[in-house]
């Protein structure tokens, strides 16, 4: 078995949706309770401009 780890923009060059916001959307659909607790602990993502906003504690 071979494992190929490809980086340096491979995902972006192939238009793969690998941004945090894509992962957040996935969590919102599959496990909104986890997403809520995660963002409460580490920060939140504004729906209006969809940018990650970190809360410094």
C-alpha angles and dihedrals in degrees: 000000000000126000117202117194110194122190141151097087101319091133094049094044088056095045093245115165099238102138120120090251090060090052089046091053089051091051091047090057099040107031114007093167092059091046091052094050091044094052092043089056101039109019142292140258117230111229092205096063099010094224123139110249115191122209113218113212 
